[in-house]
Amino acid sequence: MAKRSTKDYTSISDHVTRVLQFILVVLLAAMLLSQLALQIPAVRLWVTGVDRLEGAPF
């Protein structure tokens, strides 16, 4: 088995960091879009059932 150099570990670390950053951006965008979608009454009624169970409408 070949011995890995510091450059190899740095390269792997940089790649993993880019992948994690991409995942983080995608998750933040999905969270933002879902929160914005819940501001639309038709979407909110379709996605959640809580509004119809409350006494006062939103």
N, CA, C and O atoms as a MOPAC input file, in Angstrom:
PM7 MOZYME 1SCF
protein

 N      0.84400 1    -1.18100 1     0.00000 1
 C      0.00000 1     0.00000 1     0.00000 1
 C      0.88900 1     1.24500 1     0.00000 1
 O      1.81500 1     1.36200 1     0.80300 1
 N      0.59900 1     2.15200 1    -0.89500 1
 C      1.41900 1     3.35800 1    -1.03400 1
 C      1.14900 1     4.31900 1     0.11600 1
 O      0.03000 1     4.43400 1     0.61500 1
 N      2.20700 1     4.99900 1     0.51200 1
 C      2.09700 1     5.97600 1     1.58700 1
 C      1.57000 1     7.28800 1     1.00600 1
 O      2.03900 1     7.75400 1    -0.03200 1
 N      0.60500 1     7.86200 1     1.68000 1
 C      0.02800 1     9.11900 1     1.18800 1
 C      0.81700 1    10.30400 1     1.71900 1
 O      1.31000 1    10.29500 1     2.84700 1
 N      0.92100 1    11.31600 1     0.88000 1
 C      1.64400 1    12.51700 1     1.28400 1
 C      0.67100 1    13.54900 1     1.84600 1
 O     -0.54600 1    13.38500 1     1.77100 1
 N      1.22300 1    14.59000 1     2.39700 1
 C      0.41100 1    15.68100 1     2.93700 1
 C     -0.40100 1    16.33000 1     1.82800 1
 O     -1.52600 1    16.77100 1     2.06100 1
 N      0.15900 1    16.39200 1     0.61900 1
 C     -0.57600 1    16.96000 1    -0.52400 1
 C     -1.82700 1    16.15200 1    -0.81900 1
 O     -2.87500 1    16.71700 1    -1.13000 1
 N     -1.72300 1    14.83300 1    -0.72400 1
 C     -2.88700 1    13.98300 1    -0.96700 1
 C     -3.98200 1    14.27400 1     0.05300 1
 O     -5.14800 1    14.42400 1    -0.31200 1
 N     -3.61400 1    14.35300 1     1.31700 1
 C     -4.60100 1    14.62400 1     2.35600 1
 C     -5.21100 1    16.01500 1     2.21300 1
 O     -6.40100 1    16.20500 1     2.46700 1
 N     -4.40400 1    16.97800 1     1.80900 1
 C     -4.91400 1    18.32900 1     1.58100 1
 C     -5.89400 1    18.33600 1     0.41200 1
 O     -6.92900 1    18.99900 1     0.47500 1
 N     -5.57800 1    17.61600 1    -0.63300 1
 C     -6.46100 1    17.53400 1    -1.79000 1
 C     -7.79300 1    16.88300 1    -1.42000 1
 O     -8.85800 1    17.36700 1    -1.80400 1
 N     -7.72300 1    15.78700 1    -0.67600 1
 C     -8.94700 1    15.11100 1    -0.23900 1
 C     -9.75700 1    16.03200 1     0.66500 1
 O    -10.97700 1    16.12400 1     0.53100 1
 N     -9.08800 1    16.70700 1     1.57400 1
 C     -9.76400 1    17.62100 1     2.49800 1
 C    -10.43600 1    18.76100 1     1.74700 1
 O    -11.56000 1    19.14200 1     2.07400 1
 N     -9.76200 1    19.30500 1     0.74800 1
 C    -10.35300 1    20.38100 1    -0.05600 1
 C    -11.59100 1    19.89800 1    -0.79800 1
 O    -12.58800 1    20.61400 1    -0.87900 1
 N    -11.53000 1    18.68700 1    -1.34000 1
 C    -12.67400 1    18.13200 1    -2.06300 1
 C    -13.85600 1    17.91800 1    -1.11600 1
 O    -14.98700 1    18.28000 1    -1.44300 1
 N    -13.60300 1    17.33800 1     0.03900 1
 C    -14.66900 1    17.09900 1     1.02000 1
 C    -15.27100 1    18.42200 1     1.47400 1
 O    -16.48500 1    18.52400 1     1.64700 1
 N    -14.44000 1    19.42700 1     1.66700 1
 C    -14.92300 1    20.73800 1     2.08100 1
 C    -15.83900 1    21.34000 1     1.02200 1
 O    -16.88000 1    21.90300 1     1.36000 1
 N    -15.47000 1    21.23200 1    -0.25000 1
 C    -16.32100 1    21.75300 1    -1.33300 1
 C    -17.65700 1    21.02000 1    -1.38200 1
 O    -18.70100 1    21.64400 1    -1.57300 1
 N    -17.63100 1    19.70900 1    -1.21100 1
 C    -18.87300 1    18.93500 1    -1.23100 1
 C    -19.77000 1    19.34500 1    -0.06500 1
 O    -20.97400 1    19.52200 1    -0.24900 1
 N    -19.20400 1    19.49600 1     1.12300 1
 C    -19.98800 1    19.89800 1     2.29300 1
 C    -20.54400 1    21.30800 1     2.13200 1
 O    -21.67500 1    21.57400 1     2.54100 1
 N    -19.77200 1    22.21100 1     1.54400 1
 C    -20.25700 1    23.56000 1     1.29700 1
 C    -21.42600 1    23.53800 1     0.31300 1
 O    -22.40500 1    24.26300 1     0.49300 1
 N    -21.32700 1    22.71500 1    -0.71800 1
 C    -22.40800 1    22.59200 1    -1.69300 1
 C    -23.67000 1    22.05400 1    -1.02200 1
 O    -24.76400 1    22.57100 1    -1.24800 1
 N    -23.52100 1    21.02600 1    -0.20500 1
 C    -24.66900 1    20.45800 1     0.50700 1
 C    -25.30400 1    21.50100 1     1.41500 1
 O    -26.52900 1    21.60100 1     1.48300 1
 N    -24.48400 1    22.27500 1     2.11100 1
 C    -24.98700 1    23.31900 1     3.00100 1
 C    -25.78200 1    24.36600 1     2.22900 1
 O    -26.85200 1    24.78100 1     2.67500 1
 N    -25.27700 1    24.79400 1     1.08700 1
 C    -25.97000 1    25.79800 1     0.27600 1
 C    -27.30100 1    25.24100 1    -0.23400 1
 O    -28.31100 1    25.94500 1    -0.22400 1
 N    -27.30500 1    23.99100 1    -0.67600 1
 C    -28.54200 1    23.37400 1    -1.16800 1
 C    -29.57000 1    23.27500 1    -0.04300 1
 O    -30.74400 1    23.57700 1    -0.25600 1
 N    -29.14900 1    22.85800 1     1.14500 1
 C    -30.07200 1    22.75200 1     2.26800 1
 C    -30.61300 1    24.11300 1     2.70200 1
 O    -31.79400 1    24.23700 1     3.02300 1
 N    -29.76400 1    25.12400 1     2.71300 1
 C    -30.23000 1    26.47500 1     3.06100 1
 C    -31.22700 1    26.99600 1     2.02300 1
 O    -32.22500 1    27.62500 1     2.37800 1
 N    -30.95800 1    26.73600 1     0.74500 1
 C    -31.88300 1    27.16000 1    -0.30400 1
 C    -33.21700 1    26.43000 1    -0.17600 1
 O    -34.27500 1    27.03300 1    -0.35500 1
 N    -33.17100 1    25.13800 1     0.13200 1
 C    -34.40900 1    24.36900 1     0.30000 1
 C    -35.20300 1    24.88000 1     1.49500 1
 O    -36.42900 1    24.96900 1     1.43500 1
 N    -34.51200 1    25.21500 1     2.57400 1
 C    -35.19000 1    25.74800 1     3.75200 1
 C    -35.83900 1    27.09700 1     3.43000 1
 O    -36.98000 1    27.34500 1     3.82000 1
 N    -35.12700 1    27.95400 1     2.73000 1
 C    -35.65600 1    29.26600 1     2.36500 1
 C    -36.88100 1    29.12000 1     1.45900 1
 O    -37.89400 1    29.78800 1     1.66600 1
 N    -36.78300 1    28.25000 1     0.46200 1
 C    -37.91600 1    28.04900 1    -0.45000 1
 C    -39.12200 1    27.45600 1     0.26800 1
 O    -40.25900 1    27.83500 1    -0.01600 1
 N    -38.88700 1    26.53600 1     1.18800 1
 C    -40.02300 1    25.94000 1     1.89800 1
 C    -40.68800 1    26.96000 1     2.81400 1
 O    -41.91300 1    26.97100 1     2.94000 1
 N    -39.90300 1    27.81100 1     3.45100 1
 C    -40.47700 1    28.84000 1     4.30600 1
 C    -41.24000 1    29.87500 1     3.48700 1
 O    -42.29400 1    30.35000 1     3.90900 1
 N    -40.71200 1    30.22200 1     2.31900 1
 C    -41.42300 1    31.15700 1     1.44600 1
 C    -42.70800 1    30.53800 1     0.91800 1
 O    -43.72300 1    31.22400 1     0.79500 1
 N    -42.67500 1    29.24100 1     0.60400 1
 C    -43.87500 1    28.56900 1     0.10500 1
 C    -44.95800 1    28.53500 1     1.16500 1
 O    -46.14200 1    28.60700 1     0.83400 1
 N    -44.58500 1    28.42700 1     2.43100 1
 C    -45.58400 1    28.38400 1     3.50000 1
 C    -46.25800 1    29.73800 1     3.72500 1
 O    -47.22900 1    29.81900 1     4.47700 1
 N    -45.77100 1    30.78000 1     3.10200 1
 C    -46.40600 1    32.09300 1     3.20600 1
 C    -47.60500 1    32.20100 1     2.27000 1
 O    -48.41200 1    33.11900 1     2.40900 1
 N    -47.73200 1    31.28700 1     1.32900 1
 C    -48.85600 1    31.26600 1     0.39400 1
 C    -49.96300 1    30.42500 1     1.02500 1
 O    -49.75900 1    29.24400 1     1.30600 1
 N    -51.13800 1    31.02600 1     1.25000 1
 C    -52.20600 1    30.30700 1     1.96400 1
 C    -52.59700 1    28.96600 1     1.33300 1
 O    -52.81300 1    27.99400 1     2.05800 1
 N    -52.69100 1    28.89200 1     0.02200 1
 C    -53.09300 1    27.64000 1    -0.63100 1
 C    -52.05900 1    26.53800 1    -0.38100 1
 O    -52.41600 1    25.38600 1    -0.13300 1
 N    -50.79200 1    26.89800 1    -0.44700 1
 C    -49.72600 1    25.92300 1    -0.20600 1
 C    -49.73400 1    25.50100 1     1.25400 1
 O    -49.59400 1    24.31800 1     1.56400 1
 N    -49.89700 1    26.46400 1     2.14700 1
 C    -49.88700 1    26.16800 1     3.58200 1
 C    -51.02800 1    25.21800 1     3.94600 1
 O    -50.83100 1    24.29400 1     4.73600 1
 N    -52.21600 1    25.43400 1     3.38000 1
 C    -53.34000 1    24.54200 1     3.66900 1
 C    -53.11600 1    23.15000 1     3.09600 1
 O    -53.55000 1    22.15900 1     3.68400 1
 N    -52.44200 1    23.06800 1     1.95000 1
 C    -52.17800 1    21.79000 1     1.31400 1
 C    -51.10100 1    21.00400 1     2.06900 1
 O    -51.18200 1    19.77900 1     2.16800 1
 N    -50.09000 1    21.70500 1     2.60100 1
 C    -48.95000 1    21.04600 1     3.24600 1
 C    -49.22200 1    20.72900 1     4.70700 1
 O    -48.88500 1    19.64300 1     5.17700 1
 N    -49.82800 1    21.66200 1     5.42800 1
 C    -50.04600 1    21.45700 1     6.86000 1
 C    -51.53400 1    21.39800 1     7.16400 1
 O    -52.34600 1    21.97800 1     6.44300 1
 N    -51.88000 1    20.70900 1     8.21100 1
 C    -53.27200 1    20.62700 1     8.62500 1
 C    -53.55500 1    21.42200 1     9.88100 1
 O    -54.66700 1    21.37500 1    10.40800 1
 N    -52.56900 1    22.14800 1    10.36700 1
 C    -52.70200 1    22.84400 1    11.63800 1
 C    -53.63300 1    24.05000 1    11.53600 1
 O    -54.39300 1    24.31700 1    12.46700 1
 N    -53.58800 1    24.77700 1    10.43000 1
 C    -54.40000 1    26.00000 1    10.30500 1
 C    -55.89800 1    25.71700 1    10.44500 1
 O    -56.62300 1    26.49500 1    11.06500 1
 N    -56.34700 1    24.63300 1     9.88500 1
 C    -57.77500 1    24.34100 1     9.96700 1
 C    -58.17800 1    23.89200 1    11.37400 1
 O    -59.35800 1    23.93700 1    11.72200 1
 N    -57.21200 1    23.46200 1    12.17900 1
 C    -57.51600 1    23.03500 1    13.54500 1
 C    -57.51100 1    24.20100 1    14.53100 1
 O    -57.99400 1    24.06000 1    15.65400 1
 N    -56.97400 1    25.34600 1    14.12700 1
 C    -56.92300 1    26.51500 1    14.99700 1
 C    -58.23600 1    27.27400 1    14.92500 1
 O    -58.96900 1    27.18800 1    13.93900 1
 N    -58.52100 1    28.02000 1    15.98900 1
 C    -59.76300 1    28.78800 1    16.04200 1
 C    -59.73500 1    30.01600 1    15.14900 1
 O    -60.71800 1    30.30400 1    14.46500 1
 N    -58.63600 1    30.73800 1    15.14300 1
 C    -58.52900 1    31.95800 1    14.34300 1
 C    -57.69400 1    31.67300 1    13.10200 1
 O    -56.60700 1    31.10300 1    13.20500 1
 N    -58.19900 1    32.06800 1    11.91100 1
 C    -57.39700 1    31.82900 1    10.69200 1
 C    -56.16100 1    32.71500 1    10.66900 1
 O    -56.12300 1    33.76900 1    11.30400 1
 N    -55.17000 1    32.27700 1     9.94100 1
 C    -53.89200 1    32.99600 1     9.83600 1
 C    -54.05500 1    34.18400 1     8.92300 1
 O    -53.09900 1    34.92500 1     8.69700 1

